[in-house]
Amino acid sequence: MKFVRSSWNRGWLLGLLLVVATLAAYVPAWNGKPIWDDDRHLTRPELRSAEGLCRIWTQPSSTAQYYPLVHSVFWVEHKLWGNLTLGYHLVNILLHAFSALLLLKILRQLEVPGAWLTAAIFALHPVQVESVAWISELKNTLSGVFCLGSALTYLKFDRTRNGRLYAIALGLFILGLLSKTAIATLPAALLVVFWWKRGRLFWKQDVQPLVPFFLTGIVSGLFTAWIERKFVGAEGQTFDFTVIERFLIAGRAFWFYLGKLLWPAHLVFIYPRWNVSEAVWWQYLFPAATLLLLAAAWALQARWRGPLAGLLCFAGTLFPALGFFNVYPFRFAFVADHFQYLAGVGVITLASAGAAWLLGRYRLWGRPGGNVLCLTLLVTLTCLTWRQCGMYADIETLWRTTIAKNPNAFLAYNNLGTMLTLQGKIPEAIAQFHRAIEINPDYADAYYNLGNVLAVQGKMAEAIVHYQKAVDLNPDYAEAHYNLGVALGMLGRLDEAAGQYRKAIKIKPDYANAHGNLANVLAAQGKLDEAITEYRQTLELVPKSAQAHFRFGQALQTQHKFEAADLEYQKALELEPGHLPAHLSLAWLLATCPEASIRNGAKAVALAQQAVQLSGGKSPEILDTLAAAYAEAGRFPEAIETARQALDLSIAQNKKPLAEVIQNQIKLYEANSPYHEKP
């Protein structure tokens, strides 16, 4: 009993040590700022309510990718620590460490040699940094916990045939799929494990219980593939590969990932994208070498099944990212470190078991000499991980480091340019966009972002040229159509602007801004019925938009639907009490409406006075409205005085037409004032 307790305590101590070591290795990432698409994954303002949480589960387009459990965790995290990144990073790191402990339990249950070494390498290997230090990759760390938890529970079920354990294993698997469907390969990996343990597979014992796992995984995988094409953009000419080309990609990716596991040097956030061609003979060497390696492992199976099992688990877990399915990052590179987060377990386990066998053969395993060798390896990996974490300190560091290691990373130049734009470093940003276009002349995003910078500078004609190039390259680029519409509208080309807004809406029917701007254009063209239809559509999509309610009110007022306009202005002010145009329009309506039942002098005065305070009192238009409100309230001396102030400002600001209108209004106020001496 004393020996058992000692072993138990030792296991807990080593487990705690592994967690501490993992936390220490990732210290440089603890306070890392959001990078690349973190802003699209972290819970956006419109999703932070209970209704938003519901949308996360029911509307696939509401989040960057449809992994509702991940985005639900982000939702909870935002409630706990808001925008402070420390909490997000610590959750990722702790989930990663917990996965290492689950892996340890699995390997010990399977009696695999070198289990502790495998778990430690998995936790500390620098190729894992991208998955752990990148907040968005909670997808990997969370799904990893559920996947390994499901595997551990299923192995217990395999021993006991306990139905409760089976249900828990399936439930954990489903939770994992809701975090990232790449774990759909788990049932295949379990079959490989059973084959490795038993030397053969039995239908009733091994295969049949896993059928629900396979079916669930296949359905989830197909759904994710559809989502990637429909909402993420994983389709188009960039993904037009032949079957042979996809095998060429897969063969090369297999060796790339294997190489990075065995020799983790030159790790980059975005790797160079290969030029794949059926006509290049040497590219066939990669899939051929993969087949030879698997054939060699097959030949060894009579004596050692471990090598084939490890390689099959490695290749099988990688399968969703090997090029046979379209995933959005293939636009920039066919490989990424985060694609092999769990896949590396097969190779790491094989290598660790081999090391344990070799050290055991020379009587070094578990002894000081062997421990020193293993510790040296782990310390080296820890140092590499620490250094790799530095890349993820902030977005500028990430992109500049990526460019330094991969000078042809056009995405990095484009995203660095976007960041510089936000910092107001416009000339440098423009240079980055031009460099991205120079590397990849077909990169629509760079033209789009260059158009945005030029539009901010007021160079609308030049911006239009680049927006047009973006939509020519990517006709389904809704945002580019929208911004092209904005630029055309600012140049007075309203018909063309409306056409671009309609194209954006056709691509994204729920594009609220496009509906709103189309409504504005239609209203400016006098097409009020069509405009009102678009305003209604806008408000269905964004019912809490003060600007949409205000614009809708203006259109209704133009149609002489004064009561409805009054309600819309009031809604705008309820949503945004400081909305100056709504104050002004409602005050004017209440002061001058042809329908006497709508007019309300006292309320008009209060609104106009608030408008004066909001504007600083330097607007002749607002003072003119206040004068009209005073007149409606019967306060003619104040109306006359305020109107004269408005007249002085309009003359000073060279607004002659307005000055003439105000002069006539002053005469009218004087004529109606009982206190003014009449001629």
C-alpha positions in Angstrom: 0.0 0.0 0.0 2.9 2.3 0.8 4.4 1.7 -2.6 1.1 2.4 -4.4 0.7 5.7 -2.5 4.3 6.6 -3.3 3.7 6.0 -7.0 0.5 7.9 -6.9 2.1 10.9 -5.3 5.0 10.7 -7.7 2.6 10.7 -10.6 0.8 13.8 -9.3 4.1 15.6 -8.7 5.3 14.9 -12.2 2.0 15.9 -13.7 2.1 19.2 -11.7 5.7 19.7 -12.9 4.6 19.2 -16.5 1.9 21.8 -16.2 4.3 24.3 -14.6 6.9 23.6 -17.3 4.3 24.3 -20.0 3.2 27.5 -18.3 6.9 28.6 -18.0 7.7 27.8 -21.6 4.8 30.0 -22.8 5.6 33.0 -20.5 6.4 35.3 -23.5 2.9 34.6 -24.9 1.0 35.3 -21.6 0.3 38.9 -22.5 0.5 38.7 -26.3 -1.8 41.1 -28.1 -4.5 39.9 -30.5 -3.2 39.0 -33.9 -4.5 38.5 -37.5 -8.1 37.2 -37.2 -8.4 37.2 -33.4 -10.7 40.2 -33.7 -13.1 38.0 -35.8 -13.0 35.2 -33.3 -13.2 37.0 -30.0 -16.8 37.9 -29.2 -17.9 40.9 -31.2 -20.2 43.5 -29.5 -23.3 42.3 -31.4 -22.8 38.8 -30.0 -22.2 39.6 -26.3 -25.8 39.3 -25.2 -27.8 36.2 -24.5 -29.4 36.7 -27.9 -25.8 36.8 -29.4 -25.0 33.5 -27.7 -28.1 32.0 -29.3 -26.9 33.3 -32.7 -23.5 31.7 -32.2 -25.3 28.3 -32.3 -28.1 29.0 -34.8 -26.5 31.3 -37.4 -23.3 29.8 -39.0 -22.5 33.2 -40.6 -22.5 35.0 -37.3 -18.9 33.9 -36.5 -15.7 33.5 -38.4 -16.1 29.7 -38.5 -19.0 27.6 -37.3 -17.4 26.1 -34.2 -20.1 27.1 -31.7 -18.6 25.6 -28.6 -15.3 27.5 -29.2 -17.3 30.8 -29.6 -19.4 30.0 -26.6 -16.2 29.7 -24.5 -15.0 33.0 -26.0 -18.4 34.5 -25.0 -17.9 33.3 -21.4 -14.3 34.5 -21.4 -15.4 38.0 -22.4 -17.8 38.1 -19.5 -15.0 37.1 -17.2 -12.1 39.3 -18.4 -13.3 41.4 -21.3 -10.5 42.3 -23.6 -7.6 41.5 -21.3 -5.6 38.9 -23.3 -3.9 37.3 -20.3 -7.0 35.2 -19.5 -7.4 34.0 -23.0 -3.8 33.0 -23.2 -3.8 31.2 -19.9 -6.9 29.2 -20.9 -5.2 28.1 -24.1 -2.0 27.1 -22.3 -3.7 25.2 -19.5 -5.9 23.3 -22.0 -2.7 22.4 -23.9 -1.1 21.2 -20.6 -4.3 19.2 -19.8 -4.2 17.5 -23.2 -0.6 16.5 -22.4 -1.8 14.9 -19.2 -4.6 13.1 -21.0 -2.2 11.8 -23.5 0.0 10.5 -20.7 -3.0 8.7 -19.2 -3.8 7.1 -22.6 -0.3 5.9 -23.2 0.1 4.5 -19.8 -3.2 2.7 -20.1 -1.9 1.3 -23.4 1.4 0.4 -21.7 3.4 2.4 -24.4 7.0 2.8 -23.4 8.2 6.4 -22.9 4.8 7.7 -22.0 6.1 10.6 -19.9 8.6 11.6 -22.5 5.8 11.6 -25.2 3.6 13.8 -23.0 6.4 16.2 -22.2 7.5 16.5 -25.9 3.9 17.1 -26.9 3.6 19.9 -24.3 6.9 21.6 -25.0 7.5 21.1 -28.7 7.9 24.5 -30.5 5.7 23.4 -33.4 2.8 23.6 -31.0 3.3 27.3 -30.3 1.1 28.5 -33.2 -1.8 26.5 -31.7 -1.2 27.7 -28.1 0.0 31.3 -28.4 -2.6 32.3 -31.0 -5.9 33.1 -29.2 -8.0 32.0 -32.2 -6.6 28.5 -32.0 -8.6 27.7 -28.9 -10.2 25.6 -31.6 -7.2 23.3 -31.4 -6.6 23.3 -27.6 -10.3 22.8 -26.7 -11.0 20.2 -29.4 -7.7 18.5 -28.3 -9.0 18.1 -24.7 -12.3 16.6 -25.9 -10.7 14.4 -28.4 -8.1 12.9 -26.0 -10.8 12.7 -23.3 -13.0 10.8 -25.6 -10.2 8.5 -26.6 -9.3 7.8 -22.9 -12.9 7.1 -22.0 -13.4 4.9 -25.0 -10.4 2.8 -24.1 -11.9 2.2 -20.7 -15.2 1.2 -22.4 -13.2 -1.2 -24.6 -12.0 -2.9 -21.4 -15.3 -2.9 -19.5 -18.1 -2.6 -22.2 -19.8 -0.2 -19.8 -22.6 1.6 -21.7 -22.3 4.7 -19.6 -18.6 5.0 -20.6 -19.6 4.6 -24.3 -22.1 7.4 -24.0 -19.6 9.7 -22.3 -17.0 9.0 -25.0 -19.4 9.7 -27.8 -20.6 12.9 -26.0 -17.0 14.1 -25.6 -16.3 13.4 -29.3 -19.4 15.4 -30.3 -18.2 18.3 -28.1 -14.8 18.1 -29.8 -16.4 18.2 -33.3 -18.3 21.4 -32.2 -14.9 22.8 -31.4 -13.0 21.7 -34.5 -14.1 19.0 -36.9 -10.4 18.0 -37.7 -10.8 15.5 -34.8 -13.3 13.5 -37.0 -10.4 11.1 -37.6 -10.4 9.9 -34.0 -12.4 6.6 -34.6 -9.9 5.7 -37.4 -7.1 6.3 -34.9 -8.8 4.1 -32.3 -9.0 1.3 -34.9 -5.3 1.6 -35.6 -4.6 1.4 -31.8 -6.7 -1.7 -31.5 -4.9 -3.3 -34.4 -1.6 -2.4 -32.9 -2.6 -4.0 -29.5 -4.3 -7.1 -30.9 -2.7 -7.8 -34.3 -6.1 -7.8 -36.0 -9.5 -6.2 -35.9 -12.8 -7.8 -34.9 -16.1 -6.4 -36.4 -18.3 -6.8 -33.4 -15.7 -5.9 -30.8 -13.7 -3.1 -32.6 -15.5 -1.8 -35.6 -19.2 -1.9 -34.9 -19.2 0.3 -31.8 -17.3 3.0 -33.7 -19.8 3.3 -36.5 -21.7 6.1 -34.8 -18.4 7.9 -34.3 -17.6 7.6 -38.0 -21.0 8.7 -39.1 -21.0 11.7 -36.8 -17.5 12.7 -37.9 -18.3 12.4 -41.6 -21.4 14.5 -41.3 -19.6 17.1 -39.3 -16.7 17.1 -41.7 -18.9 17.6 -44.8 -20.8 20.4 -43.0 -17.6 22.1 -42.2 -16.4 21.8 -45.8 -19.6 23.4 -46.9 -19.2 26.2 -44.4 -15.6 26.8 -45.5 -16.8 27.2 -49.1 -20.0 29.1 -48.4 -19.0 31.6 -45.7 -15.2 31.5 -45.3 -14.2 31.7 -49.0 -12.5 28.3 -49.6 -13.4 28.1 -53.2 -12.5 29.7 -56.6 -9.6 29.5 -58.9 -7.1 29.3 -56.1 -8.5 25.9 -55.2 -8.8 24.4 -58.7 -6.5 21.5 -58.4 -6.6 18.2 -60.2 -6.7 14.9 -58.3 -3.0 14.4 -59.2 -2.1 17.8 -57.9 -3.8 17.2 -54.7 -1.8 14.0 -54.2 1.4 16.0 -54.9 0.4 18.5 -52.3 -0.4 15.7 -49.8 2.9 13.9 -50.3 5.0 17.0 -49.9 2.9 18.2 -46.9 3.4 14.8 -45.2 7.2 15.2 -45.3 7.1 18.8 -44.4 5.2 18.1 -41.2 7.4 15.1 -40.4 10.5 17.2 -40.9 9.2 20.0 -38.6 8.5 17.5 -35.8 11.9 15.9 -36.0 13.9 19.1 -36.6 11.8 22.2 -35.6 13.9 24.8 -37.3 12.8 27.9 -39.3 9.2 27.8 -38.0 7.2 30.5 -39.7 3.6 31.8 -39.3 3.1 31.7 -43.1 5.3 29.3 -45.0 6.1 29.8 -48.7 3.3 28.5 -51.0 4.5 25.8 -53.4 3.9 25.9 -57.1 2.2 22.6 -57.7 2.5 21.2 -61.2 1.9 17.8 -62.7 4.6 18.5 -65.2 7.4 18.8 -62.7 8.9 15.3 -62.2 10.6 15.8 -58.8 7.3 16.7 -57.2 6.2 13.1 -57.6 9.1 12.0 -55.3 7.2 13.2 -52.2 4.1 11.0 -52.5 6.4 8.1 -53.8 8.6 8.5 -50.7 5.5 8.5 -48.5 4.3 5.2 -50.0 7.8 3.7 -49.7 7.9 4.7 -46.0 4.5 3.2 -45.3 5.5 0.1 -47.3 8.6 -0.3 -45.2 6.6 0.0 -42.0 4.1 -2.6 -43.4 7.0 -5.0 -44.0 8.1 -4.6 -40.4 4.6 -5.2 -39.0 5.2 -8.9 -38.4 7.8 -8.0 -35.9 7.0 -4.4 -34.9 3.6 -3.0 -35.5 4.4 0.2 -33.7 6.1 2.1 -36.7 3.1 1.4 -39.0 0.6 2.3 -36.3 2.4 5.6 -35.5 2.7 6.6 -39.1 -0.9 5.7 -39.8 -2.1 7.8 -36.9 0.1 10.7 -38.0 -1.1 10.6 -41.7 -4.7 9.9 -40.8 -5.0 12.8 -38.3 -3.3 15.0 -40.9 -5.7 13.9 -43.6 -8.2 16.8 -43.4 -5.3 19.3 -43.9 -3.3 17.4 -46.6 -5.0 19.1 -49.5 -7.8 16.8 -50.4 -10.3 19.3 -48.9 -10.4 23.1 -49.4 -9.4 25.1 -46.4 -9.1 28.9 -46.5 -5.4 29.1 -45.5 -4.5 27.3 -48.7 -4.8 30.7 -50.4 -1.5 31.6 -48.7 0.3 28.3 -47.9 -0.4 24.6 -48.1 1.0 23.9 -44.6 0.7 25.5 -41.2 2.0 24.5 -37.8 -1.4 24.5 -36.3 -2.6 21.9 -38.7 -0.6 19.2 -37.0 -1.4 20.0 -33.4 -2.8 16.5 -32.6 -1.3 14.7 -35.6 2.2 14.9 -34.2 1.2 12.6 -31.4 1.7 9.5 -33.6 5.2 10.4 -34.5 6.1 11.7 -31.1 4.9 8.5 -29.5 6.8 6.4 -32.0 10.0 8.4 -31.4 9.7 8.4 -27.6 8.9 4.7 -27.5 11.9 4.1 -29.7 14.1 6.2 -27.5 12.9 4.4 -24.4 13.6 1.0 -26.1 17.1 2.1 -27.2 18.0 3.6 -23.8 16.6 0.5 -22.1 18.8 -1.7 -24.3 21.9 0.1 -23.1 20.5 0.2 -19.5 20.1 4.0 -19.5 16.3 4.3 -19.3 15.2 5.5 -15.9 18.8 6.0 -14.8 20.8 9.2 -14.4 22.5 9.0 -17.8 19.2 8.5 -19.7 17.4 11.1 -17.6 20.1 13.7 -18.5 19.6 12.9 -22.2 15.8 13.2 -21.9 16.1 16.4 -19.8 18.5 17.9 -22.3 16.0 17.3 -25.1 13.1 18.8 -23.1 15.1 21.9 -22.0 16.1 22.4 -25.7 12.5 22.2 -26.8 11.4 24.5 -24.0 14.0 27.1 -25.1 12.9 26.9 -28.7 9.2 27.2 -27.6 10.1 30.3 -25.5 11.9 31.9 -28.4 9.1 31.0 -30.9 6.5 32.6 -28.5 8.2 36.0 -29.1 6.7 36.1 -32.6 3.2 36.3 -31.1 3.9 39.4 -28.9 1.8 41.6 -31.1 0.5 41.9 -34.7 3.4 44.1 -35.9 6.0 41.7 -34.6 4.2 38.8 -36.1 4.0 40.3 -39.6 7.5 41.7 -39.6 9.0 38.4 -38.4 7.0 36.5 -41.0 8.3 38.8 -43.8 11.9 38.5 -42.5 11.6 34.6 -42.7 9.4 34.5 -45.8 10.0 37.6 -48.0 7.3 36.4 -50.4 4.5 36.2 -47.9 2.1 38.6 -49.7 -0.5 38.1 -47.0 1.9 39.5 -44.4 2.6 42.6 -46.4 -1.1 43.2 -46.9 -1.9 42.7 -43.2 1.1 44.8 -42.1 -0.2 47.6 -44.4 -3.6 47.3 -42.8 -2.1 47.7 -39.4 0.0 50.7 -40.5 -3.1 52.3 -41.9 -4.8 52.1 -38.5 -1.7 53.7 -37.0 -1.9 56.6 -39.5 1.3 55.6 -41.3 -0.2 56.0 -44.7 2.9 56.2 -47.0 4.4 53.1 -45.4 1.0 51.3 -45.6 0.7 52.0 -49.3 4.2 50.7 -49.9 3.2 47.4 -48.2 0.1 47.0 -50.3 2.1 47.6 -53.5 4.6 45.0 -52.4 1.8 42.5 -51.8 0.5 43.2 -55.3 3.9 42.9 -56.8 4.3 39.4 -55.3 0.8 38.3 -56.2 -0.9 40.5 -58.9 -4.1 38.5 -58.4 -4.5 39.2 -54.7 -7.8 41.0 -54.4 -7.5 41.9 -50.8 -4.4 44.1 -51.4 -6.2 46.1 -54.1 -9.2 46.5 -51.8 -7.0 47.7 -48.9 -5.1 50.1 -51.2 -8.4 51.5 -52.3 -9.4 52.0 -48.7 -6.3 54.1 -48.0 -6.8 56.2 -51.1 -10.4 56.8 -50.2 -9.3 58.0 -46.7 -7.0 60.4 -48.5 -9.9 61.7 -50.6 -8.5 60.3 -53.8 -11.8 58.7 -54.8 -11.0 58.3 -58.5 -7.9 56.3 -57.7 -9.7 54.3 -55.1 -12.3 53.4 -57.6 -9.7 51.9 -59.9 -8.4 49.6 -57.1 -11.8 48.6 -55.9 -12.8 47.7 -59.4 -9.7 45.6 -59.8 -10.6 43.8 -56.5 -14.1 42.9 -57.7 -12.7 41.9 -61.1 -10.4 39.4 -59.4 -13.0 38.3 -56.9 -16.6 39.0 -58.1 -17.9 37.7 -54.8 -16.1 40.2 -52.8 -19.0 41.9 -51.1 -17.0 44.4 -49.1 -15.2 45.6 -52.2 -18.5 46.1 -54.0 -19.8 48.0 -51.0 -16.8 50.4 -50.8 -16.8 50.8 -54.5 -20.4 51.9 -54.2 -19.4 54.4 -51.4 -16.7 55.9 -53.6 -18.9 56.2 -56.6 -21.6 57.8 -54.5 -19.2 60.4 -53.2 -18.4 61.4 -56.8 -22.1 61.7 -57.5 -22.3 58.6 -59.7 -25.5 57.4 -57.9 -26.8 54.9 -60.5 -23.4 53.1 -60.5 -23.2 53.3 -56.7 -26.7 51.7 -56.4 -25.6 48.9 -58.7 -22.6 48.1 -56.5 -24.7 48.0 -53.4 -27.1 45.6 -55.1 -24.2 43.3 -56.0 -23.0 43.4 -52.4 -26.5 42.5 -51.2 -26.8 39.7 -53.7 -23.6 38.2 -52.3 -24.4 38.9 -48.7 -28.2 39.3 -48.2 -27.7 40.3 -44.6 -25.3 43.1 -45.4 -26.9 45.8 -43.4 -24.6 48.7 -44.4 -25.2 47.9 -48.1 -29.0 47.9 -47.6 -28.7 51.2 -45.7 -26.5 53.0 -48.2 -28.6 51.7 -51.1 -31.6 53.2 -49.3 -29.7 56.5 -49.0 -28.9 56.6 -52.7 -32.5 55.7 -53.7 -33.8 58.5 -51.4 -31.3 61.0 -53.0 -32.7 59.9 -56.4 -36.2 60.5 -55.2 -37.1 56.8 -55.4 -38.7 57.0 -52.0 -40.8 53.8 -52.1 -37.8 51.7 -52.9 -35.7 53.6 -50.3 -38.3 52.9 -47.6 -38.2 49.2 -48.5 -34.5 49.1 -48.1 -34.7 51.1 -44.8 -37.1 48.5 -43.5 -34.8 45.7 -44.5 -31.9 47.5 -42.8 -33.8 47.8 -39.6 -34.7 44.2 -39.7 -31.0 43.4 -39.7 -29.9 46.1 -37.3 -33.0 47.2 -35.3 -30.8 49.2 -32.9 -29.2 51.4 -35.5 -29.9 55.0 -34.6 -28.7 56.2 -38.0 -31.0 53.8 -39.9 -34.0 55.0 -37.9 -33.0 58.6 -38.6 -32.6 58.1 -42.3 -35.9 56.2 -42.4 -37.5 59.1 -40.7 -36.2 61.5 -43.3 -37.6 59.5 -46.1 -41.0 59.2 -44.4 -41.0 63.0 -43.8 -40.3 63.6 -47.4 -43.3 61.5 -48.2 -45.3 63.7 -45.8 -45.8 60.7 -43.4 -45.1 63.0 -40.5 -46.4 60.9 -37.7 -44.3 57.9 -38.8 -41.3 60.2 -39.2 -41.8 61.6 -35.7 -41.6 58.0 -34.3 -38.5 57.1 -36.2 -36.7 60.3 -35.0 -37.7 59.4 -31.5 -36.4 55.9 -31.8 -33.1 57.2 -33.1 -32.8 59.5 -30.0 -33.7 56.7 -27.7 -30.9 54.6 -29.1 -28.4 57.4 -29.4 -29.3 60.4 -27.2 -26.4 62.4 -28.7 -27.5 62.0 -32.3 -27.3 65.6 -33.5 -29.1 65.2 -36.9 -32.0 63.5 -35.2 -32.3 66.3 -32.6 -32.3 68.8 -35.4 -34.7 67.0 -37.7 -37.2 66.2 -35.0 -37.1 69.8 -33.7 -37.7 71.2 -37.1 -40.6 68.8 -37.7 -42.2 69.7 -34.4 -41.8 73.4 -35.1 -42.9 73.6 -38.7 -45.0 70.5 -39.6 -48.0 71.3 -41.8 -50.1 69.0 -39.6 -51.0 71.0 -36.5 -51.4 67.8 -34.5 -47.7 67.0 -34.8 -46.4 70.5 -33.8 -45.1 70.9 -30.3 -43.3 74.2 -29.7 -42.1 73.4 -26.1 -40.6 70.0 -27.2 -39.1 71.5 -30.3 -37.4 74.2 -28.2 -35.9 71.6 -25.9 -34.6 69.5 -28.8 -33.2 72.5 -30.6 -31.5 73.8 -27.5 -29.9 70.3 -27.0 -28.8 70.5 -30.6 -27.1 73.9 -30.0 -25.3 72.4 -27.0 -24.1 69.4 -29.0 -22.9 71.5 -31.9 -21.3 74.3 -29.9 -23.6 77.0 -31.2 -21.7 77.8 -34.4 -24.2 76.4 -36.9 -26.6 78.8 -38.5 -28.8 75.9 -39.6 -29.3 74.8 -36.0 -29.9 78.3 -34.7 -32.4 78.8 -37.4 -34.2 75.6 -36.2 -34.1 76.9 -32.6 -35.6 80.2 -33.9 -38.4 78.3 -35.6 -39.0 76.3 -32.4 -39.2 79.6 -30.3 -41.8 80.9 -32.8 -43.9 77.8 -32.6 -43.8 78.1 -28.8 -45.0 81.8 -29.1 -41.6 83.1 -27.8 -41.2 85.6 -30.7 -38.6 87.9 -29.1 -36.3 84.9 -28.6 -37.1 83.7 -32.1 -36.1 87.0 -33.6 -32.9 87.3 -31.6 -31.9 83.7 -32.4 -32.7 84.2 -36.1 -30.6 87.3 -36.2 -27.7 85.3 -34.7 -28.2 82.6 -37.4 -28.3 85.4 -40.1 -24.9 86.8 -38.9 -23.3 83.3 -38.9 -24.7 82.5 -42.3 -23.3 85.7 -43.7 -19.9 85.1 -42.0 -19.8 81.6 -43.4 -20.8 82.8 -46.9 -24.1 80.9 -47.0 -26.1 83.4 -49.0 -29.1 81.2 -49.9 -29.6 80.4 -46.2 -29.1 84.1 -45.2 -31.9 85.1 -47.6 -34.3 82.4 -46.1 -33.5 83.6 -42.6 -34.1 87.2 -43.5 -37.6 86.3 -44.7 -38.2 84.3 -41.5 -37.2 87.2 -39.3 -39.7 89.4 -41.1 -42.4 86.7 -40.5 -41.5 86.5 -36.8 -41.6 90.2 -36.5 -45.0 90.3 -38.1 -46.4 87.7 -35.7 -44.8 89.1 -32.6 -47.2 91.0 -30.4 -44.2 92.8 -28.8 -42.7 94.1 -32.1 -43.8 97.6 -33.2 -45.6 97.2 -36.5 -45.2 100.0 -39.2 
